[in-house]
């Protein structure tokens, strides 16, 4: 049976969350023969490799010797992927058991759509729900690149993630994607975004600086950093 969906988990020193993330991906209601889980470890120095190895052949590990950054690690995972659809999950997050089934069904039966995305629950490190995020907002979509199901062929046509970006690689990819393909918003909170002290997006000033660089790269005059709510 051909692989329908490839999950790409990118990880750097999130070993304390990684097992939960992988388990949520393994526990999907989609036929187990229809999806694969690729874990790209970006040269972690914590217990991440041990966590990855504990799952044996249920996942496909890619262990990088040098830290490449999220964009490069994601691209490496996509190039390894066999699926028709690609979805990236951050190692400190996790997903609802029906996420792959719902998203893939929508995209399979609506060939005019380029991607599907859903609402998020923000949770604490113990999984307690803090708030629901409506992803129909363009600003929220641009700032949450994980949990979106893309067609692999579209990602390849766009050149994948920009490896020069050390932040906002998701912002950039989605901006380029939206110029070419339509997406579908699923008003269900199927993605769990974990809020903790180590979130890269906690550094708002740095994030805005990278947003400005991305907007210049995309020659965007209609969207300014901080304008989208």
N, C-alpha and C positions, 0 to 999 in steps of 0.2 A: 504494500500500500504506500502510495506517495505521501511524502510529508506535506501537510497543508500549512502549518504554522511553525515558525522557528521563534522561540523565546530567547532573547539575548539578555543575559544578566551581566552587567559590568560591575566589577568590585575592586575597591582598593581600601584595605584595612577596615572592612565592615564585617569581620568574622562574627562578631557578637549578634548581628542581625541576619547574616547570610543563610543560615540553616532554615529560619522561618520563611525567608523569601523562596528558597528552593522547594520547600515542602508545599507551599501554596501553589507553586507551578506544577508540581507533580500530582497534586490532588484535583486536577481539572476534570470537568464532566465531559469535555471533548474526548473522543476515542483516543486512547493512549498511543495508538499506532499512527495517529494523524499529526502529532506534534513532537518537537524535540526541544531540549533545554540546553543551551550553550552558555557556559559560565566562563567569562573572560576575566581572569584575575590579573590585575594590573600591578604586578610586582609587590604584592602585600608583604608586610613584615610582621603581621599579627598571626592569629590562628586560622586565617582564611583557608590556606591550602589544606590543612587537616580537615576542616569542615567539608571542603569540596571532595576530598578523597573518601570521606565517610559515606558518600552517596553512590560510590562505585560506578557501574556502567549505566545507571539510570539517567545520568547527565553526561554531556560532552564537555570536558574541561579544556580550557586553553590557558596555559600558565605562562605569562610573560615574564621575562627575566629583567627587563628594564621598564620603568614607569613611563607609559606612553600618553596618559591623559584619557579622559572619557571619550572624546571624539575618535581618537585612534583605536582605542579598545573596542568601541562600538563597531567601527568599520571592519576590524579584524573578525569580530563575531559574525557580522553580516556576510562577509566573504566565505565564511565556513558554513553558512546556513544552507539547508536544502529546501526550506519551505517556500511556498508561493507567497505567504504573508510573513511579515516580520513585526515583532513587538518587543520593545526594550523595557526591561524592568530594572529599576535601581536596586542594588543589593540590600539596602536598608528598608525597602518597601515590600509590600506583598499584595496579592490579588484575590478577589472573590473566585470561588470554585467554578462559576459559570462564565467567566469573562471571555475566555478563548472561544467557547461555543457561540455565545451571542455575537461577538464581533465578527467572527469568520462567517457566520450565517448571513449577516447583513451584507458583507462585502461580496460573498459568493453570489448572492441573488440580486445584487445591484451593481452590475459591471461598470456603470458610469461613475461610481464612487471611487475615490482614490485612497481614502483612509477612514477609519472609524475611531472615535474616542468617547470617553465616558466621564461621568462626574467622579470626584474623589472624596473619600473621608480622610481628613487629617487625624492622625492618631498619635498617642504618645508612645514611648518605647515599650510599654506593656500592652499596647494594642487598644487602649481606651479611646473611644471616639471623642474628638475635641470639636470638630466642625465639619460641615459638608461644603465642598467647593463646587460651584456650578461652572463646569468647563465650557459652557456655551459662550462665555465671555472670551473675546479674542485675546485679551490680555492674559487671562488664565491659561489659555491654550498655548500661547507663545512661551510662557514661562514654565510649562510642565511637559517636557518632551517625552517623558516616559509614559507608558500605558497607552500609547497610540498604536493602532495596528495599520501598517502600511503594506502596499504591494512591493515586493522585493524589486521587481522590474522597474518600478518608478524610482525607487531609491537609487538604483544603479544608473538610471538615466540622468538623475540629478547630480551624480558624482558622490553620493553618500554624504557623511558629515564632513565639514571642513576641518582637516587635521591641524590647521594653524590656530584654531580657537581653543583657548584654555578654559573658557567659560562661555555660556550662551550658545553652545553648539546646537542645542535643541531649538532655540529661538531662531537661529539662522536657517536651519533645515526646514522648519515649518514655514517660514516666510517664503523660501524658494518653492516649497511644495504647493503652497496656496496660490502661487502664480500660475500653476499648471493643472492642479487637480482639486476637485471638490471633496470635502469631508462630511461625515455624518455624526452628529452629536447624539449619544445615547444617554437619556436623562436618568441613569441609574448609577449609584456610587459603587462601582465595581473595583476601583483602585484604592489602595490604602497607602497614603503618604505619611511617613513617619517623621515627626518633628522632634529634633534633638539638638544638642549643642554643637554637633559637628556638621550640620547641613551646610553644603557649599553655598546655598542661596541665602544663608543668614547674613553674609557680607553684602548688604544692599548697595553700598557705595561702589564696590568693585563690580557688582552685577550691572549697575547702571552704566559704568564705564564700558563694559563689554557690549552692552546693548547699543551704545552709541557707535562702536566700531562695526557691529553687525548691520546697523541701519545704513551706515556709509557704504559698506560692501554691497548692500542690496539697492543702493540709490533710492531709498525710501524717503519721500517728503511728507507722506500722509500720516506716518506714525512716529511719534517722538517718545523717547524713554520717559517713563513715569506718567504718560498721558492716558494710557489704557488702564481701565479699572475693571 
